[in-house]
Every structure is written in structure tokens, then in C-alpha cells.
């Protein structure tokens, strides 16, 4: 089993209120779930309208597949929402039947 994770810090230059921000973030989370089958949440920076930190995870049987989905999801967010990605981290862990794991990390700034 492979768990691939993504951590996005996005700038929301067009938002001036937390209500505007919540609307955009809810749209991002909904699309990540429906289009890419990624479970996601706003994990930090909830009190500022200008930035958001979004974390997500996907379980699959392939590190390559999981990380490809995460890169596609990040590109989708940047292309279809009024945000600028400030930081992107993608990380995968592989678990085997004995409970041990290998980890992989790719960091992009």
C-alpha cells in the first residue's frame, strides 16, 4: 500500500474576506475529491484571507501513480482557481504486510 500526500501553500490574491477564501478553498477541496479522489483539508493559515495551507492524501498501490496524481492535482488547482502556489510538497510512504515502510519525498518551491 502506498500513501501519497500533498501539502500546498497557496496565495489568494483576489480575496479580501475569510468568506471569499472559504468559498475558494471549499471548491478546491471538492474538485480534488471528485476529480482526483484525494481526501483534503485546510490544515493551517485559517485566520488569514491572503493564504491557505491545504493537505491531501491518496491511497494506491503505486508510488509513481500516486505522485503523478498529486502533480496533476497541483497543476489543476493553479490552472482553474484564482490562486498562486507558493509552496508544493509531495511525499509518499510505502507500507508492506509486515508494517514496515519506505518513504519518498519530493519538494518543489
N, C-alpha and C positions, 0 to 999 in steps of 0.2 A: 504494500500500500504506500502510495506517495501522497503527501500533503504539500501542496504548493500554496505559498502565501504571497500577498502583495501588500505593500504599505505605500500609499500615495499621500503626499502633502501637496495640496492644490491651492492656488491663489484664485480668488473670485473677484476680479477687478470691477465687475458690473453690479455687485451687491452693496447695498448700503444699510440693510437691516438684517437681523437674525432670521426674520420671517422669510425674506428673499433667499437667504442662504439655505434654510431648511428645505425650501421647495426644490432648489437645485440638487442638494445632497440626496434628498429622497428620490428624485428622478435618476440620479447616478446609481444609487443602490438598487433600485428596481430594475434598471437596464442590465446591471451586472448580473443580477439573479436570473432574469428571463433570457437574456441573450447568451450569457457565458456560463450559467449555472454556478456562479460564485456567491458564496454567503459573505455579506459585508456589513460593516457598521462604521459609524463615525466614532473614532476612538480617542480623539483629543482635539483641542482647539475649538471646543463648542461655544466658548464665550466671545469669539471674535467673528465679525461678519466678513472679514477680508480673507481668511484662510480656513482650510479644513484638513483634517487628517483622517483618511479612510483606510481601513484594513479589510482584507478579504482573504478567503481560503477556498480551495478546491481540492477534493479528494479524487485521485485517479490511480491508474496502475503504471504511469509513465512520467518520469521527471521531465523529459523532453516535451511531452504533450502538455503537462501542467504549466510549465514555464512559457510555452508558446501561447497558451490561452491567456495567461497573465499579461504578456506583452501586447497581445491583440486587444485585451480589455483596456489597458492603459492608453493605447493609441485611439481607441474608440472614445474614451472619456475626453481626451484632448480635442478630438475632431468634432464631437457632437454636443459638447456642453460649453458654456461660457466660462471656462477655467483655463489656467495655465499650470502645468505640472511643475512644481518647484523641486520635488524630490521623489524618486521612484526606487523602491527596493523590492526585489523578488527573491524568494527564499524557498527551498524545497527540502523536505525531510523524507527519507525512505525508511519505512518500518517493515521488519520481517516477522515471521511467525514466532520467533523467539523473543521478541520485544526489543531487539537491538535496532539501531538505526544509523544511517549515514545522512549527513546534512550537506547541502549545497547552497551557495549564496551568490547572487549577482546583484551588484549595487550600481545604480545609474544616477548620476546627478546632472 
